[in-house]
Amino acid sequence: MADTQDYAALFLRDTPMFDTRAPQEYRKGSFPFVASLPLMTDAERARVGTCYKREGQQAAIELGHRLVSGNTKKDRLQQWLDFARAHPDGYLFCWRGGLRSQTVQQWLREAGVDYPRVIGGYKAMRRFLIDTTEQVVTSHPLCVIAGRTGCAKTDLLNARPNSIDLEALAHHRGSTFGRRPAGQPSQIDFENRLGIALLRANHAFAGRPLLLEDESLLIGRCALPTALRQTMATAPRVMVERPLEERVEHSFRNYILHKLDEWQAAQGEEQGFLSFAGDLRQSLARIHRRLGGQRYQALSAQLEAALVAHQRGDNSGHRAWIRVLLRDYYDPMYDYQLRQQRHEVLMRGAPAAVAEYLASL
């Protein structure tokens, strides 16, 4: 295969790629289905960078070759060869498609493997995804699923193929209590994942609206891109309505049962419960000021009593503080925000009616 700059094809096909940038660069942001197989370690890259500033490009290149030589070069070359043979349809890239990826490509060629690189590298692919996000959200029709906390909006969203789950991309459940044990992607990784999802949806569902869940600016610590946030702010809504007790039950399953399962799967039964309990306490503390001191103390006491009973085998006490939080905190906040906004409401109804309507879009 030849070197490429068909970035759309790379992302639409989940093309396997390996990233020759240093590990620190990879951690700041890369793409799904990309392996980190660096030419240089962070320390080696730092030394070469310092040399470049002091002595120029040629001296830096020579230092790089000295640092990556002998057994070090042999070991790294073997990793690249293994990847290339496992993924004959793949590509390699560096920051701008320059010296690092060209060096790796040349060493592979000398070892008998012709392996293509991405022209323009990471920087060009990142720019492509930023531009794709802006182009899609300003040209493709969007429809936002809205409703009070606990209405199972995410479940309705994920039942439709023409949807994008922003919370899944951010690896967060979206509310103050939405933290997940594995943590969140970096902001750049979140934006890259979103750009790929929008590219695919735009390609697959031309003429059909893309469905998104109503979100605030931040999903955990991942911020929605400005263009998406602005478009969502004026997009038509489908409003999900559900009685309080059903919303309590949905929140109990999501933020107690499923959350505890995740923590215990990650850390084991005992430590997982301790981390789960700490997560709930920290989440409640984050809205301390908005709740007010007296209400926060009352809810905190309810939460502690529920956790003690839960550890003894009875998890039902969580419903009490969840009910108060939904009714006295989340619902008034939602009502206030709704009064500040003016959207076209396409329909409103119970989950079953909304699901039927969404299927017609």
DOMI-649266 format. One record per residue: x, y, z of N, C-alpha, C in turn. Coordinates in steps of 0.1 Angstrom, whole numbers. Example, Ala and Ser with C-alpha at 12.3 -4.5 7.8 and 13.67 -1.06 7.14 Angstrom:
<rs>
{r {132; -57; 78}; {123; -45; 78}; {132; -33; 78}}
{r {128; -22; 71}; {137; -11; 71}; {129; 0; 79}}
</rs>
This chain:
<rs>
{r {9; -12; 0}; {0; 0; 0}; {9; 12; 0}}
{r {3; 23; -6}; {10; 36; -6}; {8; 44; 6}}
{r {16; 54; 9}; {14; 63; 20}; {1; 70; 17}}
{r {-6; 75; 27}; {-20; 80; 25}; {-22; 93; 33}}
{r {-31; 101; 27}; {-37; 112; 35}; {-52; 112; 34}}
{r {-58; 100; 31}; {-72; 98; 31}; {-77; 95; 45}}
{r {-77; 106; 53}; {-80; 104; 67}; {-94; 99; 70}}
{r {-104; 102; 62}; {-117; 97; 63}; {-117; 82; 62}}
{r {-111; 77; 52}; {-110; 62; 50}; {-104; 56; 62}}
{r {-93; 61; 68}; {-87; 55; 79}; {-96; 54; 91}}
{r {-104; 64; 94}; {-113; 63; 105}; {-126; 56; 103}}
{r {-131; 56; 91}; {-143; 49; 87}; {-141; 34; 88}}
{r {-129; 30; 85}; {-125; 15; 84}; {-119; 10; 97}}
{r {-118; 18; 107}; {-111; 14; 119}; {-97; 8; 116}}
{r {-90; 15; 107}; {-77; 11; 103}; {-67; 9; 114}}
{r {-61; -2; 116}; {-50; -3; 126}; {-38; 5; 123}}
{r {-33; 13; 133}; {-22; 21; 131}; {-13; 20; 143}}
{r {0; 24; 141}; {8; 25; 153}; {15; 39; 153}}
{r {16; 44; 165}; {20; 58; 168}; {35; 58; 172}}
{r {43; 64; 164}; {58; 64; 167}; {62; 75; 176}}
{r {53; 84; 180}; {56; 95; 189}; {60; 89; 203}}
{r {66; 98; 211}; {70; 94; 225}; {57; 91; 233}}
{r {58; 82; 243}; {47; 79; 252}; {39; 91; 257}}
{r {47; 101; 262}; {40; 113; 267}; {31; 119; 257}}
{r {35; 120; 244}; {27; 126; 234}; {14; 117; 232}}
{r {16; 104; 232}; {5; 95; 230}; {-5; 96; 241}}
{r {-1; 98; 253}; {-10; 99; 265}; {-18; 112; 264}}
{r {-12; 122; 258}; {-20; 135; 257}; {-31; 134; 247}}
{r {-30; 125; 238}; {-41; 123; 228}; {-36; 115; 216}}
{r {-44; 105; 213}; {-42; 97; 201}; {-56; 93; 195}}
{r {-57; 81; 190}; {-70; 77; 184}; {-73; 63; 188}}
{r {-86; 59; 187}; {-89; 45; 190}; {-82; 35; 180}}
{r {-80; 23; 184}; {-73; 13; 176}; {-59; 17; 171}}
{r {-52; 25; 179}; {-39; 29; 177}; {-30; 23; 188}}
{r {-19; 17; 184}; {-9; 12; 194}; {2; 22; 195}}
{r {7; 23; 207}; {19; 32; 210}; {31; 23; 209}}
{r {39; 26; 198}; {51; 19; 195}; {62; 29; 192}}
{r {67; 37; 202}; {75; 48; 199}; {89; 45; 194}}
{r {94; 55; 186}; {108; 54; 182}; {117; 57; 193}}
{r {113; 67; 202}; {121; 71; 213}; {112; 72; 226}}
{r {119; 69; 237}; {112; 71; 250}; {111; 86; 253}}
{r {104; 90; 263}; {102; 104; 267}; {116; 110; 270}}
{r {124; 103; 277}; {137; 108; 281}; {146; 110; 269}}
{r {146; 100; 260}; {154; 101; 247}; {149; 113; 239}}
{r {136; 114; 238}; {131; 126; 230}; {135; 139; 236}}
{r {135; 140; 249}; {139; 152; 256}; {153; 156; 253}}
{r {162; 146; 253}; {176; 148; 250}; {178; 153; 236}}
{r {171; 146; 227}; {172; 150; 213}; {167; 164; 211}}
{r {156; 168; 217}; {150; 181; 216}; {160; 192; 221}}
{r {166; 189; 232}; {176; 198; 238}; {188; 200; 228}}
{r {192; 189; 223}; {203; 189; 213}; {199; 197; 201}}
{r {187; 196; 196}; {183; 203; 184}; {183; 218; 187}}
{r {179; 222; 199}; {178; 237; 202}; {193; 242; 203}}
{r {202; 234; 208}; {215; 239; 211}; {225; 238; 199}}
{r {223; 227; 191}; {233; 224; 181}; {227; 222; 167}}
{r {214; 222; 166}; {208; 221; 153}; {203; 207; 149}}
{r {197; 206; 137}; {190; 194; 133}; {199; 182; 131}}
{r {210; 184; 124}; {219; 173; 121}; {225; 167; 134}}
{r {229; 175; 143}; {234; 170; 156}; {223; 162; 163}}
{r {211; 167; 162}; {200; 160; 169}; {197; 147; 163}}
{r {197; 146; 149}; {195; 133; 142}; {206; 123; 146}}
{r {218; 128; 146}; {229; 119; 150}; {228; 114; 164}}
{r {224; 122; 173}; {222; 118; 187}; {210; 107; 187}}
{r {200; 110; 180}; {189; 101; 180}; {193; 87; 175}}
{r {201; 86; 165}; {206; 74; 160}; {215; 67; 170}}
{r {223; 74; 178}; {231; 68; 188}; {222; 63; 199}}
{r {212; 70; 203}; {203; 66; 214}; {195; 53; 210}}
{r {191; 53; 198}; {183; 41; 193}; {192; 33; 184}}
{r {200; 25; 190}; {209; 16; 182}; {211; 3; 190}}
{r {219; -6; 184}; {222; -19; 190}; {209; -26; 194}}
{r {209; -32; 206}; {198; -40; 211}; {185; -32; 212}}
{r {187; -19; 216}; {175; -10; 217}; {168; -9; 203}}
{r {175; -6; 193}; {169; -6; 180}; {164; -19; 176}}
{r {171; -30; 179}; {166; -43; 175}; {153; -47; 182}}
{r {152; -44; 195}; {139; -46; 202}; {128; -38; 196}}
{r {130; -25; 194}; {119; -17; 189}; {115; -21; 174}}
{r {125; -24; 166}; {122; -29; 153}; {114; -41; 153}}
{r {117; -50; 162}; {109; -63; 163}; {94; -60; 166}}
{r {92; -50; 175}; {78; -46; 178}; {71; -41; 166}}
{r {78; -33; 158}; {72; -27; 146}; {69; -38; 136}}
{r {78; -47; 134}; {77; -58; 125}; {65; -67; 129}}
{r {64; -70; 142}; {53; -78; 147}; {39; -71; 144}}
{r {39; -58; 146}; {26; -51; 143}; {23; -51; 128}}
{r {33; -49; 120}; {31; -48; 106}; {26; -62; 100}}
{r {32; -72; 105}; {28; -86; 101}; {14; -90; 106}}
{r {11; -85; 118}; {-3; -88; 123}; {-13; -79; 117}}
{r {-9; -68; 112}; {-19; -58; 106}; {-14; -53; 92}}
{r {-14; -62; 82}; {-8; -58; 69}; {-16; -47; 62}}
{r {-28; -44; 67}; {-36; -33; 61}; {-34; -20; 69}}
{r {-24; -19; 78}; {-23; -8; 87}; {-14; 3; 82}}
{r {-11; 13; 91}; {-3; 24; 88}; {5; 28; 100}}
{r {15; 36; 98}; {23; 42; 110}; {23; 57; 108}}
{r {25; 64; 119}; {25; 78; 119}; {33; 84; 130}}
{r {37; 97; 129}; {43; 104; 139}; {36; 117; 141}}
{r {43; 128; 146}; {36; 140; 148}; {31; 147; 135}}
{r {40; 148; 126}; {36; 155; 113}; {40; 147; 101}}
{r {42; 134; 102}; {46; 126; 91}; {60; 128; 86}}
{r {68; 133; 95}; {82; 137; 92}; {92; 127; 95}}
{r {103; 131; 102}; {115; 124; 104}; {113; 111; 111}}
{r {105; 111; 122}; {104; 99; 130}; {96; 88; 123}}
{r {85; 91; 116}; {78; 80; 109}; {86; 76; 97}}
{r {93; 85; 90}; {101; 82; 79}; {113; 73; 83}}
{r {119; 75; 95}; {129; 67; 100}; {124; 53; 102}}
{r {113; 52; 109}; {107; 38; 112}; {104; 31; 99}}
{r {98; 38; 90}; {94; 32; 77}; {107; 27; 70}}
{r {118; 35; 70}; {130; 31; 64}; {136; 18; 70}}
{r {136; 18; 84}; {142; 6; 91}; {133; -6; 88}}
{r {120; -5; 87}; {112; -16; 83}; {115; -21; 69}}
{r {117; -11; 60}; {120; -15; 46}; {133; -23; 46}}
{r {143; -18; 53}; {156; -25; 54}; {154; -39; 59}}
{r {144; -41; 68}; {142; -54; 74}; {133; -63; 65}}
{r {129; -57; 53}; {121; -65; 43}; {106; -63; 44}}
{r {102; -52; 51}; {87; -50; 51}; {85; -35; 47}}
{r {77; -34; 36}; {72; -21; 32}; {59; -17; 39}}
{r {60; -7; 47}; {48; -4; 55}; {45; 11; 53}}
{r {32; 14; 50}; {29; 28; 47}; {28; 37; 59}}
{r {29; 50; 57}; {27; 60; 68}; {16; 69; 64}}
{r {11; 76; 74}; {1; 86; 72}; {8; 100; 69}}
{r {5; 105; 58}; {11; 118; 54}; {5; 129; 63}}
{r {13; 137; 68}; {8; 148; 77}; {7; 143; 92}}
{r {8; 130; 94}; {8; 125; 108}; {-4; 128; 117}}
{r {-1; 127; 130}; {-11; 130; 140}; {-17; 144; 138}}
{r {-9; 154; 136}; {-14; 167; 135}; {-24; 169; 124}}
{r {-22; 163; 113}; {-32; 164; 102}; {-45; 156; 105}}
{r {-43; 145; 111}; {-55; 137; 114}; {-64; 144; 125}}
{r {-57; 150; 135}; {-64; 157; 145}; {-71; 169; 139}}
{r {-65; 176; 130}; {-71; 188; 124}; {-83; 183; 115}}
{r {-82; 172; 109}; {-93; 167; 101}; {-105; 164; 110}}
{r {-103; 158; 122}; {-114; 155; 131}; {-120; 167; 137}}
{r {-112; 177; 140}; {-118; 190; 145}; {-127; 196; 134}}
{r {-122; 197; 122}; {-130; 203; 111}; {-142; 194; 108}}
{r {-141; 181; 109}; {-152; 172; 107}; {-163; 175; 117}}
{r {-159; 176; 130}; {-169; 179; 140}; {-177; 192; 137}}
{r {-170; 203; 134}; {-176; 215; 131}; {-185; 214; 119}}
{r {-180; 207; 108}; {-188; 206; 96}; {-201; 198; 98}}
{r {-200; 187; 106}; {-212; 178; 108}; {-222; 185; 117}}
{r {-218; 190; 128}; {-228; 196; 137}; {-234; 208; 132}}
{r {-228; 215; 122}; {-235; 227; 116}; {-242; 224; 103}}
{r {-241; 212; 98}; {-248; 208; 85}; {-258; 197; 86}}
{r {-255; 188; 96}; {-264; 176; 97}; {-274; 179; 108}}
{r {-287; 176; 105}; {-298; 178; 115}; {-295; 170; 128}}
{r {-297; 177; 139}; {-296; 170; 152}; {-309; 171; 159}}
{r {-312; 161; 168}; {-323; 160; 176}; {-319; 156; 190}}
{r {-323; 164; 200}; {-318; 162; 214}; {-329; 155; 223}}
{r {-325; 145; 229}; {-334; 138; 239}; {-332; 144; 252}}
{r {-343; 150; 258}; {-342; 157; 271}; {-352; 151; 281}}
{r {-350; 155; 293}; {-359; 151; 303}; {-352; 152; 317}}
{r {-360; 150; 327}; {-355; 150; 341}; {-345; 139; 344}}
{r {-336; 141; 354}; {-327; 131; 358}; {-334; 118; 361}}
{r {-330; 107; 356}; {-336; 94; 359}; {-346; 89; 349}}
{r {-348; 96; 338}; {-358; 92; 328}; {-353; 82; 318}}
{r {-341; 77; 320}; {-335; 66; 311}; {-333; 71; 297}}
{r {-329; 84; 296}; {-326; 89; 283}; {-316; 82; 275}}
{r {-305; 78; 282}; {-294; 71; 276}; {-299; 57; 270}}
{r {-308; 50; 277}; {-313; 38; 272}; {-321; 40; 259}}
{r {-329; 50; 259}; {-336; 54; 246}; {-327; 57; 235}}
{r {-317; 65; 238}; {-307; 69; 228}; {-300; 57; 222}}
{r {-295; 48; 231}; {-287; 36; 226}; {-296; 26; 219}}
{r {-309; 27; 219}; {-317; 18; 212}; {-318; 22; 197}}
{r {-314; 34; 194}; {-314; 38; 180}; {-301; 38; 173}}
{r {-300; 34; 161}; {-287; 33; 154}; {-282; 47; 151}}
{r {-290; 57; 148}; {-286; 70; 144}; {-284; 79; 156}}
{r {-276; 74; 165}; {-274; 82; 178}; {-259; 82; 181}}
{r {-255; 91; 189}; {-242; 92; 194}; {-243; 94; 210}}
{r {-237; 85; 217}; {-237; 85; 231}; {-225; 93; 237}}
{r {-227; 106; 240}; {-217; 114; 244}; {-211; 109; 258}}
{r {-220; 104; 266}; {-215; 99; 279}; {-206; 87; 278}}
{r {-209; 78; 268}; {-200; 67; 266}; {-187; 72; 261}}
{r {-187; 82; 252}; {-174; 87; 247}; {-166; 93; 258}}
{r {-172; 99; 267}; {-165; 106; 278}; {-163; 96; 290}}
{r {-168; 84; 289}; {-167; 74; 299}; {-172; 79; 313}}
{r {-184; 84; 313}; {-189; 91; 325}; {-204; 91; 324}}
{r {-211; 89; 335}; {-226; 88; 334}; {-233; 102; 333}}
{r {-225; 113; 334}; {-231; 125; 330}; {-236; 134; 342}}
{r {-238; 129; 353}; {-242; 137; 365}; {-231; 139; 374}}
{r {-233; 146; 385}; {-223; 147; 396}; {-219; 133; 401}}
{r {-228; 124; 400}; {-225; 110; 405}; {-221; 101; 394}}
{r {-217; 106; 383}; {-214; 98; 371}; {-200; 93; 370}}
{r {-191; 95; 379}; {-177; 90; 378}; {-177; 75; 377}}
{r {-168; 70; 369}; {-166; 55; 367}; {-152; 51; 371}}
{r {-150; 39; 376}; {-137; 35; 381}; {-125; 37; 371}}
{r {-127; 34; 359}; {-116; 34; 349}; {-112; 48; 346}}
{r {-119; 59; 350}; {-116; 72; 347}; {-120; 77; 334}}
{r {-116; 88; 330}; {-121; 94; 317}; {-109; 96; 307}}
{r {-112; 97; 294}; {-102; 100; 285}; {-97; 114; 286}}
{r {-85; 117; 281}; {-81; 131; 281}; {-91; 139; 272}}
{r {-91; 152; 274}; {-100; 161; 266}; {-97; 159; 251}}
{r {-84; 158; 247}; {-81; 156; 233}; {-86; 142; 228}}
{r {-85; 132; 236}; {-90; 118; 232}; {-105; 119; 231}}
{r {-112; 126; 240}; {-126; 127; 239}; {-130; 134; 226}}
{r {-124; 145; 223}; {-127; 152; 210}; {-124; 143; 198}}
{r {-113; 136; 198}; {-110; 127; 187}; {-121; 116; 185}}
{r {-125; 110; 196}; {-135; 100; 196}; {-148; 105; 191}}
{r {-151; 117; 195}; {-164; 124; 191}; {-163; 127; 176}}
{r {-152; 132; 171}; {-150; 135; 157}; {-152; 122; 148}}
{r {-146; 111; 153}; {-148; 98; 145}; {-162; 94; 146}}
{r {-169; 95; 157}; {-183; 91; 158}; {-192; 100; 149}}
{r {-189; 113; 148}; {-197; 121; 139}; {-194; 118; 125}}
{r {-182; 116; 122}; {-178; 112; 108}; {-186; 100; 103}}
{r {-186; 90; 112}; {-193; 77; 108}; {-208; 79; 107}}
{r {-214; 87; 117}; {-228; 89; 117}; {-232; 97; 105}}
{r {-225; 107; 102}; {-228; 115; 90}; {-227; 107; 77}}
{r {-218; 98; 77}; {-216; 89; 65}; {-228; 79; 64}}
{r {-232; 73; 76}; {-242; 63; 76}; {-256; 67; 75}}
{r {-259; 80; 80}; {-273; 84; 82}; {-276; 97; 75}}
{r {-271; 99; 63}; {-274; 111; 55}; {-289; 112; 54}}
{r {-293; 125; 57}; {-308; 127; 56}; {-316; 124; 69}}
{r {-310; 117; 78}; {-317; 114; 91}; {-311; 122; 102}}
{r {-319; 127; 111}; {-313; 134; 122}; {-304; 125; 131}}
{r {-293; 131; 137}; {-285; 124; 146}; {-291; 127; 160}}
{r {-293; 117; 168}; {-298; 118; 181}; {-288; 119; 192}}
{r {-289; 129; 201}; {-280; 131; 212}; {-287; 133; 224}}
{r {-281; 130; 236}; {-288; 133; 248}; {-284; 147; 253}}
{r {-294; 154; 259}; {-291; 167; 264}; {-280; 167; 275}}
{r {-270; 174; 273}; {-259; 175; 282}; {-255; 189; 286}}
{r {-249; 191; 297}; {-243; 204; 300}; {-230; 205; 293}}
{r {-223; 216; 296}; {-210; 219; 289}; {-200; 208; 292}}
{r {-200; 203; 305}; {-190; 193; 309}; {-197; 180; 312}}
{r {-191; 169; 307}; {-195; 155; 311}; {-183; 150; 319}}
{r {-185; 151; 332}; {-174; 149; 341}; {-164; 160; 339}}
{r {-152; 157; 334}; {-142; 168; 331}; {-140; 169; 316}}
{r {-148; 162; 308}; {-147; 164; 293}; {-157; 174; 288}}
{r {-151; 184; 282}; {-160; 196; 277}; {-164; 193; 263}}
{r {-177; 196; 260}; {-182; 195; 247}; {-176; 206; 238}}
{r {-172; 203; 226}; {-167; 214; 217}; {-177; 225; 215}}
{r {-172; 237; 213}; {-181; 249; 213}; {-191; 247; 202}}
{r {-187; 243; 190}; {-197; 242; 179}; {-208; 232; 182}}
{r {-205; 221; 188}; {-215; 211; 192}; {-225; 217; 202}}
{r {-219; 223; 212}; {-227; 229; 223}; {-237; 239; 218}}
{r {-232; 248; 209}; {-240; 258; 204}; {-252; 253; 195}}
{r {-249; 243; 187}; {-259; 237; 179}; {-269; 229; 187}}
{r {-264; 222; 197}; {-274; 215; 206}; {-283; 224; 214}}
{r {-278; 236; 217}; {-286; 246; 225}; {-298; 250; 217}}
{r {-298; 250; 204}; {-310; 254; 196}; {-317; 243; 189}}
{r {-312; 230; 190}; {-318; 219; 183}; {-331; 215; 189}}
{r {-340; 209; 180}; {-353; 205; 185}; {-352; 194; 196}}
{r {-361; 193; 205}; {-361; 184; 216}; {-372; 174; 215}}
{r {-369; 162; 220}; {-379; 152; 223}; {-378; 150; 238}}
{r {-390; 153; 245}; {-390; 153; 260}; {-395; 140; 266}}
{r {-387; 134; 274}; {-391; 121; 281}; {-397; 125; 294}}
{r {-408; 119; 297}; {-415; 122; 310}; {-417; 108; 317}}
{r {-414; 109; 330}; {-415; 96; 338}; {-418; 100; 353}}
{r {-426; 92; 360}; {-430; 95; 374}; {-417; 95; 382}}
{r {-418; 102; 394}; {-407; 103; 403}; {-402; 89; 407}}
{r {-411; 80; 411}; {-407; 67; 417}; {-400; 59; 406}}
{r {-404; 60; 394}; {-397; 53; 383}; {-383; 58; 381}}
{r {-381; 71; 382}; {-368; 78; 381}; {-359; 74; 393}}
{r {-365; 73; 405}; {-357; 68; 416}; {-352; 54; 414}}
{r {-360; 46; 408}; {-356; 32; 406}; {-345; 31; 395}}
{r {-347; 39; 385}; {-337; 39; 374}; {-323; 44; 380}}
{r {-324; 55; 388}; {-312; 60; 394}; {-305; 51; 403}}
{r {-314; 44; 411}; {-309; 33; 420}; {-301; 23; 413}}
{r {-306; 18; 402}; {-300; 8; 394}; {-286; 13; 388}}
{r {-287; 25; 383}; {-275; 31; 376}; {-264; 35; 385}}
{r {-268; 42; 396}; {-258; 48; 404}; {-255; 41; 417}}
{r {-262; 30; 420}; {-259; 21; 431}; {-255; 7; 426}}
{r {-265; 0; 420}; {-262; -14; 416}; {-251; -14; 406}}
{r {-252; -7; 395}; {-242; -8; 384}; {-229; -2; 388}}
{r {-230; 9; 395}; {-217; 16; 400}; {-209; 7; 409}}
{r {-216; 0; 419}; {-210; -9; 428}; {-204; -21; 420}}
{r {-211; -26; 411}; {-206; -37; 403}; {-193; -33; 396}}
{r {-192; -21; 390}; {-180; -16; 383}; {-168; -15; 393}}
{r {-171; -9; 405}; {-160; -8; 414}; {-155; -21; 419}}
{r {-164; -30; 422}; {-159; -43; 427}; {-153; -52; 416}}
{r {-157; -50; 404}; {-150; -57; 392}; {-136; -52; 391}}
{r {-134; -39; 394}; {-121; -33; 392}; {-112; -36; 404}}
{r {-118; -36; 416}; {-109; -37; 428}; {-112; -48; 438}}
{r {-121; -57; 435}; {-125; -67; 444}; {-136; -63; 453}}
{r {-142; -73; 460}; {-155; -70; 468}; {-153; -60; 479}}
{r {-143; -62; 487}; {-141; -53; 499}; {-136; -39; 495}}
{r {-125; -39; 488}; {-120; -26; 485}; {-129; -18; 475}}
{r {-136; -26; 466}; {-145; -20; 457}; {-157; -13; 464}}
{r {-162; -20; 475}; {-173; -13; 482}; {-168; 0; 489}}
{r {-156; 0; 495}; {-150; 11; 501}; {-149; 23; 491}}
{r {-144; 20; 479}; {-142; 30; 469}; {-155; 35; 464}}
{r {-165; 26; 462}; {-179; 30; 458}; {-185; 39; 469}}
{r {-183; 36; 481}; {-188; 45; 492}; {-181; 58; 492}}
{r {-168; 58; 490}; {-161; 71; 489}; {-165; 79; 477}}
{r {-168; 73; 466}; {-172; 79; 454}; {-185; 87; 457}}
{r {-195; 80; 463}; {-208; 86; 466}; {-206; 98; 475}}
{r {-198; 96; 486}; {-196; 108; 495}; {-190; 120; 488}}
{r {-179; 117; 480}; {-173; 128; 472}; {-183; 135; 463}}
{r {-191; 127; 456}; {-200; 132; 447}; {-210; 142; 454}}
{r {-215; 137; 465}; {-225; 146; 473}; {-218; 158; 478}}
{r {-205; 157; 482}; {-198; 169; 487}; {-195; 179; 476}}
{r {-194; 175; 463}; {-192; 184; 453}; {-204; 194; 451}}
{r {-216; 190; 455}; {-227; 199; 454}; {-231; 205; 467}}
{r {-222; 204; 477}; {-225; 209; 490}; {-230; 223; 490}}
{r {-223; 232; 483}; {-228; 246; 483}; {-241; 248; 476}}
{r {-244; 241; 466}; {-257; 243; 459}; {-268; 237; 467}}
{r {-265; 227; 475}; {-276; 221; 484}; {-279; 230; 496}}
{r {-268; 237; 500}; {-270; 244; 513}; {-266; 236; 524}}
{r {-261; 242; 535}; {-255; 234; 546}; {-265; 225; 553}}
{r {-277; 229; 556}; {-287; 221; 563}; {-291; 209; 554}}
{r {-294; 212; 542}; {-299; 201; 533}; {-287; 191; 531}}
{r {-275; 196; 529}; {-264; 187; 527}; {-262; 178; 539}}
{r {-263; 183; 551}; {-261; 175; 563}; {-271; 164; 564}}
{r {-284; 168; 561}; {-294; 158; 561}; {-292; 147; 551}}
{r {-289; 151; 539}; {-286; 141; 528}; {-274; 132; 532}}
{r {-264; 138; 537}; {-252; 131; 541}; {-255; 121; 551}}
{r {-263; 124; 561}; {-267; 115; 571}; {-275; 103; 565}}
{r {-284; 106; 556}; {-291; 95; 549}; {-282; 86; 542}}
{r {-272; 92; 535}; {-263; 84; 527}; {-255; 75; 536}}
{r {-250; 80; 547}; {-242; 72; 556}; {-250; 61; 562}}
{r {-262; 63; 566}; {-271; 53; 571}; {-273; 42; 560}}
{r {-275; 46; 548}; {-277; 37; 537}; {-265; 28; 534}}
{r {-253; 35; 535}; {-241; 27; 533}; {-238; 17; 544}}
{r {-241; 20; 556}; {-240; 11; 568}; {-249; -1; 565}}
{r {-262; 2; 562}; {-271; -9; 560}; {-267; -17; 547}}
{r {-262; -11; 537}; {-258; -17; 525}; {-247; -27; 528}}
{r {-237; -23; 536}; {-226; -32; 539}; {-231; -44; 547}}
{r {-242; -43; 553}; {-248; -54; 561}; {-257; -63; 553}}
{r {-259; -59; 540}; {-267; -67; 531}; {-280; -61; 526}}
{r {-284; -49; 531}; {-296; -42; 527}; {-293; -29; 520}}
{r {-295; -29; 507}; {-292; -17; 499}; {-304; -8; 496}}
{r {-315; -11; 502}; {-327; -4; 499}; {-327; 10; 504}}
{r {-319; 13; 514}; {-319; 26; 520}; {-314; 37; 511}}
{r {-307; 34; 500}; {-303; 44; 491}; {-314; 51; 484}}
{r {-325; 44; 482}; {-337; 51; 475}; {-341; 63; 482}}
{r {-340; 64; 495}; {-345; 75; 503}; {-337; 88; 499}}
{r {-324; 87; 499}; {-316; 100; 496}; {-317; 103; 482}}
{r {-318; 92; 473}; {-319; 95; 459}; {-332; 102; 456}}
{r {-343; 98; 463}; {-356; 105; 461}; {-355; 119; 464}}
{r {-349; 122; 476}; {-348; 136; 480}; {-340; 144; 470}}
{r {-329; 139; 466}; {-320; 146; 457}; {-327; 149; 444}}
{r {-334; 139; 438}; {-341; 141; 426}; {-352; 152; 427}}
{r {-360; 150; 438}; {-372; 159; 439}; {-368; 173; 443}}
{r {-358; 175; 452}; {-355; 188; 458}; {-343; 195; 452}}
{r {-335; 188; 444}; {-323; 194; 438}; {-323; 193; 423}}
{r {-323; 181; 418}; {-323; 180; 403}; {-335; 185; 396}}
{r {-347; 182; 401}; {-359; 187; 394}; {-360; 202; 394}}
{r {-359; 209; 405}; {-359; 224; 404}; {-349; 230; 395}}
{r {-337; 224; 395}; {-326; 229; 386}; {-330; 227; 372}}
{r {-336; 215; 369}; {-340; 212; 355}; {-351; 222; 351}}
{r {-361; 224; 360}; {-372; 233; 357}; {-367; 247; 354}}
{r {-357; 252; 362}; {-352; 265; 360}; {-345; 266; 346}}
{r {-337; 256; 343}; {-330; 256; 330}; {-340; 256; 319}}
{r {-350; 248; 320}; {-360; 247; 310}; {-367; 261; 307}}
{r {-369; 268; 318}; {-376; 281; 316}; {-367; 291; 309}}
{r {-354; 289; 310}; {-344; 298; 303}; {-343; 296; 288}}
{r {-348; 284; 284}; {-345; 280; 270}; {-358; 280; 262}}
{r {-356; 282; 249}; {-367; 282; 240}; {-364; 272; 228}}
{r {-369; 260; 229}; {-366; 250; 219}; {-379; 246; 212}}
{r {-378; 241; 200}; {-389; 234; 194}; {-390; 221; 200}}
{r {-402; 217; 206}; {-404; 204; 212}; {-412; 196; 202}}
{r {-405; 186; 196}; {-412; 177; 186}; {-422; 168; 192}}
{r {-420; 163; 204}; {-430; 155; 211}; {-426; 154; 225}}
{r {-435; 150; 234}; {-432; 147; 248}; {-440; 135; 252}}
{r {-435; 127; 260}; {-443; 115; 265}; {-435; 105; 273}}
{r {-441; 94; 276}; {-435; 83; 284}; {-424; 76; 275}}
{r {-415; 69; 281}; {-404; 62; 274}; {-409; 54; 262}}
{r {-420; 47; 263}; {-425; 38; 252}; {-429; 47; 240}}
{r {-436; 58; 243}; {-441; 67; 232}; {-429; 74; 226}}
{r {-419; 78; 234}; {-407; 84; 228}; {-400; 74; 220}}
{r {-398; 62; 224}; {-391; 52; 216}; {-398; 50; 203}}
{r {-411; 49; 203}; {-418; 48; 190}; {-416; 60; 181}}
{r {-416; 72; 187}; {-414; 84; 178}; {-400; 84; 173}}
{r {-390; 81; 181}; {-376; 81; 177}; {-373; 71; 165}}
{r {-381; 60; 166}; {-379; 50; 155}; {-384; 55; 142}}
{r {-393; 66; 142}; {-398; 71; 130}; {-389; 82; 124}}
{r {-379; 87; 131}; {-370; 97; 126}; {-360; 92; 116}}
</rs>
